[in-house]
Amino acid sequence: MVHYPAWDQDEARSIVSGLSHLEGATLPILHALQEEFGYVDPQAVPLIAEALNLSRADVHGTISFYHDFRTAPPPRRIVKLCRAEACQALGCDTVVEELARAHGIVVDEHGGPDKAVVETVYCLGNCALGPSALVEGELLGRVDADRIASLCGARQ
């Protein structure tokens, strides 16, 4: 688990100004903010807009377009569960149903920074060993609901 510092407006301003000279700086700035704080606080939108001479709508649109950007502190742990066709053929839909039924874990439901979440992704490139999951950079194959629940810290 990665622990991030609290959002700091001065540090965010420093990150924005340090990268604003780049061509197409919006994405590098957003990535740097998220890498530093674990999310892009909505307070960053006017900072970025002013530094890059963009509208706030442009900056917000970029943040909301890319699903990996967060606008709130990240959950305690993120388990990415592949739900693409190959993993569907190998039972990921059953895993999703069993997670909800047996463990009370609803995929793609976020409960806050003290919770673990299971998020849908489409293809982790581990198709032959599906259903697959990615946890803190570790690729896992042939996962089932009990394994996912244990990764989330749920009691079985």
PALOTI-114762 format. One record per residue: residue number from 0; z, x, y of N, C-alpha, C in turn. Coordinates in Angstrom, 1 decimal. Example, Ala and Ser with C-alpha at 12.3 -4.5 7.8 and 13.67 -1.06 7.14 Angstrom:
  num    n.zz    n.xx    n.yy   ca.zz   ca.xx   ca.yy    c.zz    c.xx    c.yy
    0     7.8    13.2    -5.7     7.8    12.3    -4.5     7.8    13.2    -3.3
    1     7.1    12.8    -2.2     7.1    13.7    -1.1     7.9    12.9     0.0
//
This chain:
  num    n.zz    n.xx    n.yy   ca.zz   ca.xx   ca.yy    c.zz    c.xx    c.yy
    0     0.0     0.8    -1.2     0.0     0.0     0.0     0.0     0.9     1.3
    1    -0.8     0.5     2.2    -0.9     1.2     3.5     0.0     0.5     4.5
    2     0.8     1.2     5.2     1.6     0.7     6.3     1.0     1.1     7.6
    3     0.8     0.1     8.4     0.2     0.3     9.7     1.2     0.2    10.9
    4     1.0     0.9    11.9     1.9     0.7    13.1     1.6    -0.6    13.8
    5     2.6    -1.1    14.5     2.4    -2.3    15.3     1.3    -2.1    16.3
    6     0.7    -3.3    16.7    -0.4    -3.2    17.7     0.2    -2.6    19.0
    7    -0.6    -1.7    19.5    -0.2    -1.0    20.7    -1.4    -1.1    21.7
    8    -1.2    -1.8    22.8    -2.3    -2.0    23.7    -2.8    -0.7    24.3
    9    -1.9     0.2    24.6    -2.3     1.5    25.2    -3.0     2.4    24.2
   10    -2.6     2.4    22.9    -3.3     3.1    21.9    -4.7     2.5    21.7
   11    -4.7     1.2    21.7    -6.0     0.5    21.5    -7.0     0.9    22.6
   12    -6.5     0.9    23.9    -7.3     1.3    25.0    -7.8     2.7    24.9
   13    -6.9     3.6    24.4    -7.3     5.0    24.1    -8.5     5.1    23.1
   14    -8.3     4.3    22.0    -9.4     4.3    21.0   -10.7     3.8    21.5
   15   -10.6     2.7    22.3   -11.8     2.1    22.9   -12.5     3.1    23.8
   16   -11.7     3.7    24.7   -12.3     4.6    25.7   -12.9     5.9    25.0
   17   -12.2     6.3    23.9   -12.7     7.5    23.2   -14.0     7.3    22.5
   18   -14.3     6.1    22.2   -15.6     5.8    21.4   -16.6     5.1    22.2
   19   -16.3     4.7    23.4   -17.2     3.8    24.2   -18.5     4.6    24.6
   20   -18.5     5.9    24.5   -19.7     6.6    24.9   -20.8     6.6    23.8
   21   -20.4     6.2    22.6   -21.4     6.1    21.5   -22.4     5.0    21.7
   22   -23.7     5.3    21.3   -24.6     4.2    21.3   -24.3     3.2    20.2
   23   -24.3     2.0    20.5   -23.9     1.0    19.5   -22.4     1.1    19.2
   24   -21.6     1.3    20.2   -20.2     1.6    20.0   -19.3     0.5    19.5
   25   -19.8    -0.8    19.5   -19.0    -1.9    19.1   -18.4    -1.7    17.7
   26   -19.3    -1.5    16.7   -18.8    -1.4    15.3   -17.9    -0.2    15.1
   27   -18.2     1.0    15.6   -17.3     2.1    15.5   -15.9     1.8    16.1
   28   -15.9     1.2    17.3   -14.6     0.9    17.9   -13.8    -0.1    17.0
   29   -14.5    -1.2    16.6   -13.8    -2.2    15.7   -13.2    -1.5    14.5
   30   -14.0    -0.7    13.8   -13.6     0.0    12.6   -12.4     0.9    12.9
   31   -12.4     1.6    14.0   -11.3     2.5    14.4   -10.1     1.8    14.7
   32   -10.2     0.6    15.4    -9.0    -0.2    15.6    -8.4    -0.7    14.3
   33    -9.3    -1.2    13.5    -8.8    -1.7    12.2    -8.2    -0.6    11.3
   34    -8.8     0.5    11.4    -8.2     1.6    10.6    -6.8     2.1    11.1
   35    -6.7     2.0    12.4    -5.4     2.4    13.0    -4.3     1.4    12.8
   36    -4.6     0.1    13.1    -3.6    -1.0    13.1    -3.7    -1.9    11.9
   37    -4.7    -1.8    11.1    -4.9    -2.8     9.9    -5.6    -4.0    10.3
   38    -5.9    -4.2    11.6    -6.6    -5.4    12.0    -7.0    -5.2    13.5
   39    -7.9    -6.1    14.0    -8.3    -6.0    15.4    -7.6    -7.2    16.1
   40    -6.7    -6.9    16.9    -5.9    -7.9    17.6    -6.9    -8.5    18.6
   41    -6.8    -9.9    18.8    -7.6   -10.5    19.8    -7.5    -9.9    21.2
   42    -6.4    -9.3    21.5    -6.2    -8.6    22.8    -7.2    -7.5    23.0
   43    -7.8    -7.0    21.9    -8.8    -5.9    22.0   -10.2    -6.4    22.5
   44   -10.4    -7.7    22.4   -11.7    -8.3    22.8   -12.0    -8.0    24.3
   45   -11.2    -8.3    25.2   -11.5    -8.0    26.6   -11.6    -6.5    26.9
   46   -10.8    -5.7    26.2   -10.9    -4.2    26.4   -12.3    -3.7    26.0
   47   -12.7    -4.1    24.8   -14.0    -3.7    24.3   -15.1    -4.2    25.2
   48   -15.0    -5.5    25.6   -16.1    -6.1    26.4   -16.2    -5.4    27.7
   49   -15.1    -5.1    28.3   -15.2    -4.4    29.6   -15.7    -3.0    29.5
   50   -15.3    -2.2    28.5   -15.7    -0.9    28.3   -17.2    -0.7    27.9
   51   -17.7    -1.7    27.2   -19.1    -1.7    26.8   -20.0    -2.6    27.6
   52   -19.5    -3.2    28.6   -20.2    -4.1    29.5   -20.9    -5.2    28.6
   53   -20.1    -5.8    27.8   -20.5    -6.9    26.9   -19.7    -8.2    27.3
   54   -20.2    -9.3    26.9   -19.4   -10.5    27.1   -18.3   -10.6    26.0
   55   -17.2   -11.3    26.3   -16.2   -11.4    25.3   -16.8   -12.2    24.1
   56   -17.7   -13.1    24.3   -18.3   -13.8    23.2   -19.1   -12.9    22.3
   57   -19.8   -11.9    22.9   -20.5   -10.9    22.1   -19.5   -10.1    21.1
   58   -18.4    -9.7    21.7   -17.4    -8.9    20.9   -16.8    -9.8    19.9
   59   -16.4   -11.0    20.3   -15.8   -12.0    19.3   -16.8   -12.3    18.2
   60   -18.1   -12.5    18.6   -19.1   -12.8    17.6   -19.3   -11.7    16.6
   61   -19.2   -10.5    17.0   -19.3    -9.3    16.1   -18.1    -9.3    15.1
   62   -16.9    -9.5    15.7   -15.7    -9.6    14.8   -15.8   -10.7    13.8
   63   -16.2   -11.8    14.2   -16.2   -13.0    13.3   -17.4   -12.9    12.3
   64   -18.5   -12.2    12.7   -19.6   -12.1    11.8   -19.3   -11.3    10.5
   65   -18.6   -10.2    10.7   -18.3    -9.3     9.6   -17.0    -9.7     9.0
   66   -17.1   -10.1     7.7   -15.9   -10.6     7.1   -14.8    -9.6     6.8
   67   -15.1    -8.3     6.9   -14.0    -7.4     6.6   -13.1    -7.1     7.8
   68   -13.5    -7.6     9.0   -12.6    -7.4    10.1   -11.5    -8.5    10.1
   69   -10.3    -8.1    10.3    -9.2    -9.0    10.4    -8.7    -9.2    11.8
   70    -8.2   -10.4    12.1    -7.7   -10.6    13.5    -6.2   -10.8    13.4
   71    -5.6   -10.6    12.3    -4.1   -10.7    12.1    -3.7    -9.5    11.2
   72    -2.4    -9.2    11.2    -2.0    -8.1    10.3    -2.4    -8.4     8.9
   73    -2.8    -7.3     8.1    -3.2    -7.5     6.8    -2.1    -7.9     5.8
   74    -2.4    -8.6     4.7    -1.4    -8.9     3.7    -0.9    -7.6     3.1
   75     0.2    -7.8     2.4     0.9    -6.6     1.7     0.0    -5.9     0.8
   76    -0.8    -6.7     0.0    -1.8    -6.1    -0.9    -3.0    -7.0    -1.0
   77    -4.2    -6.4    -1.1    -5.4    -7.2    -1.2    -6.0    -6.9    -2.6
   78    -6.2    -7.9    -3.4    -6.9    -7.8    -4.7    -8.3    -8.4    -4.5
   79    -9.4    -7.7    -4.6   -10.7    -8.2    -4.4   -11.2    -8.5    -5.8
   80   -11.5    -9.8    -6.0   -12.0   -10.3    -7.3   -13.5   -10.6    -7.2
   81   -14.3   -10.0    -8.0   -15.7   -10.2    -8.0   -16.0   -11.6    -8.6
   82   -16.8   -12.4    -7.9   -17.2   -13.7    -8.3   -18.7   -13.8    -8.4
   83   -19.4   -12.7    -8.5   -20.9   -12.7    -8.6   -21.3   -13.2   -10.0
   84   -22.6   -13.4   -10.2   -23.1   -14.0   -11.4   -22.7   -13.3   -12.7
   85   -22.7   -12.0   -12.7   -22.4   -11.3   -14.0   -20.9   -11.6   -14.3
   86   -20.0   -11.5   -13.3   -18.6   -11.8   -13.5   -18.3   -13.2   -13.8
   87   -19.2   -14.1   -13.3   -19.1   -15.5   -13.6   -19.4   -15.7   -15.1
   88   -20.4   -15.0   -15.6   -20.8   -15.2   -17.0   -19.7   -14.6   -17.9
   89   -18.9   -13.7   -17.3   -17.8   -13.1   -18.1   -16.4   -13.7   -17.9
   90   -16.4   -14.9   -17.1   -15.2   -15.6   -17.0   -14.4   -15.6   -15.8
   91   -14.9   -15.1   -14.7   -14.1   -15.0   -13.4   -13.7   -16.4   -12.9
   92   -14.5   -17.4   -13.2   -14.1   -18.8   -12.7   -12.8   -19.3   -13.5
   93   -12.8   -18.9   -14.8   -11.6   -19.2   -15.5   -10.4   -18.5   -15.0
   94   -10.6   -17.2   -14.6    -9.5   -16.4   -14.0    -9.0   -17.1   -12.7
   95    -9.9   -17.5   -11.9    -9.5   -18.2   -10.6    -8.7   -19.5   -10.9
   96    -9.2   -20.3   -11.9    -8.5   -21.5   -12.2    -7.1   -21.2   -12.8
   97    -7.0   -20.2   -13.7    -5.7   -19.9   -14.3    -4.7   -19.3   -13.3
   98    -5.3   -18.5   -12.3    -4.4   -18.0   -11.3    -3.7   -19.1   -10.5
   99    -4.5   -20.1   -10.2    -3.9   -21.3    -9.5    -2.9   -22.1   -10.3
  100    -3.4   -22.4   -11.6    -2.6   -23.2   -12.4    -1.3   -22.5   -12.9
  101    -1.4   -21.3   -13.4    -0.3   -20.7   -14.1     0.6   -19.8   -13.1
  102    -0.1   -19.4   -12.0     0.7   -18.4   -11.2     0.8   -18.9    -9.7
  103     0.2   -20.0    -9.4     0.3   -20.5    -8.0    -0.4   -19.7    -7.0
  104    -1.4   -18.9    -7.4    -2.2   -18.0    -6.5    -3.5   -18.6    -6.3
  105    -3.8   -19.0    -5.1    -5.1   -19.6    -4.7    -5.9   -18.5    -4.1
  106    -7.1   -18.3    -4.7    -8.0   -17.2    -4.3    -8.5   -17.6    -2.9
  107    -8.5   -16.6    -2.0    -9.0   -16.7    -0.6    -8.0   -17.5     0.3
  108    -6.8   -17.7    -0.2    -5.8   -18.3     0.7    -4.9   -17.1     1.2
  109    -4.7   -17.1     2.5    -3.9   -16.0     3.1    -2.6   -16.6     3.6
  110    -1.5   -15.9     3.2    -0.2   -16.4     3.5     0.6   -15.6     4.5
  111     0.0   -14.5     4.9     0.7   -13.7     5.9     0.9   -12.2     5.4
  112     1.4   -11.4     6.3     1.5   -10.0     6.0     2.5    -9.6     4.9
  113     3.4   -10.5     4.5     4.4   -10.1     3.5     3.9   -10.6     2.1
  114     2.7   -11.2     2.0     2.1   -11.7     0.8     1.0   -10.8     0.3
  115     0.7   -10.9    -1.0    -0.5   -10.3    -1.6    -1.5   -11.4    -1.7
  116    -2.8   -11.1    -1.5    -3.8   -12.1    -1.6    -4.9   -11.6    -2.5
  117    -5.6   -12.6    -3.1    -6.8   -12.4    -3.9    -8.0   -12.9    -3.1
  118    -8.9   -12.0    -2.8   -10.1   -12.3    -2.0   -11.4   -12.3    -2.9
  119   -12.3   -13.2    -2.6   -13.6   -13.2    -3.3   -14.5   -12.1    -2.7
  120   -15.1   -11.3    -3.6   -16.2   -10.4    -3.2   -17.3   -10.7    -4.2
  121   -18.5   -10.3    -3.7   -19.7   -10.6    -4.6   -20.3    -9.2    -4.9
  122   -19.9    -8.8    -6.1   -20.4    -7.6    -6.8   -19.7    -6.3    -6.4
  123   -19.0    -5.8    -7.4   -18.3    -4.5    -7.3   -19.1    -3.4    -8.1
  124   -20.2    -3.8    -8.6   -21.0    -2.8    -9.4   -20.5    -2.4   -10.7
  125   -19.6    -3.3   -11.3   -19.0    -3.0   -12.6   -19.3    -4.2   -13.5
  126   -20.6    -4.6   -13.4   -21.0    -5.9   -14.1   -20.7    -5.9   -15.6
  127   -20.9    -4.8   -16.3   -20.8    -4.8   -17.7   -19.3    -5.0   -18.2
  128   -18.4    -4.7   -17.2   -17.0    -4.8   -17.6   -16.2    -5.9   -16.8
  129   -17.0    -7.0   -16.5   -16.4    -8.1   -15.7   -15.5    -8.9   -16.6
  130   -14.7    -9.7   -15.9   -14.5    -9.8   -14.5   -13.9    -8.6   -13.9
  131   -14.3    -8.2   -12.7   -13.9    -6.9   -12.1   -13.1    -7.2   -10.9
  132   -12.2    -6.3   -10.6   -11.4    -6.4    -9.3   -11.3    -5.0    -8.7
  133   -11.0    -5.0    -7.4   -10.8    -3.8    -6.7    -9.4    -3.9    -6.0
  134    -8.6    -2.9    -6.3    -7.2    -2.9    -5.7    -7.0    -1.5    -5.1
  135    -6.8    -1.4    -3.8    -6.5    -0.2    -3.1    -7.4     0.9    -3.6
  136    -8.7     0.6    -3.7    -9.7     1.6    -4.0    -9.9     1.8    -5.5
  137    -9.1     1.2    -6.3    -9.2     1.4    -7.8   -10.0     0.2    -8.4
  138   -11.1     0.6    -9.0   -11.9    -0.4    -9.7   -11.4    -0.8   -11.1
  139   -11.2    -2.0   -11.3   -10.6    -2.5   -12.6   -11.6    -3.4   -13.3
  140   -11.7    -3.2   -14.6   -12.6    -4.1   -15.4   -11.9    -5.0   -16.4
  141   -12.5    -6.0   -16.8   -12.0    -7.0   -17.8   -10.6    -7.5   -17.4
  142   -10.5    -7.9   -16.1    -9.2    -8.4   -15.6    -9.1    -9.9   -16.1
  143    -7.8   -10.3   -16.2    -7.5   -11.7   -16.5    -6.5   -12.1   -15.5
  144    -6.1   -13.4   -15.5    -5.2   -14.0   -14.5    -3.9   -13.3   -14.6
  145    -3.4   -13.0   -15.7    -2.0   -12.3   -15.8    -2.1   -10.9   -15.1
  146    -3.1   -10.2   -15.3    -3.3    -8.9   -14.7    -3.4    -9.0   -13.2
  147    -4.2    -9.9   -12.7    -4.3   -10.1   -11.3    -2.9   -10.6   -10.7
  148    -2.2   -11.5   -11.4    -0.9   -11.9   -10.9     0.0   -10.7   -10.8
  149     0.0    -9.9   -11.9     1.0    -8.7   -11.8     0.6    -7.8   -10.7
  150    -0.7    -7.6   -10.4    -1.1    -6.8    -9.3    -0.6    -7.4    -8.0
  151    -0.5    -8.7    -7.9     0.0    -9.4    -6.7     1.5    -9.4    -6.6
  152     2.2    -9.0    -7.7     3.6    -9.0    -7.7     4.2   -10.3    -8.1
  153     3.4   -11.2    -8.7     3.9   -12.5    -9.2     4.6   -12.3   -10.5
  154     5.6   -13.1   -10.7     6.3   -13.1   -12.0     5.6   -13.9   -13.0
  155     5.6   -13.5   -14.2     4.8   -14.2   -15.2     5.7   -15.0   -16.1
//
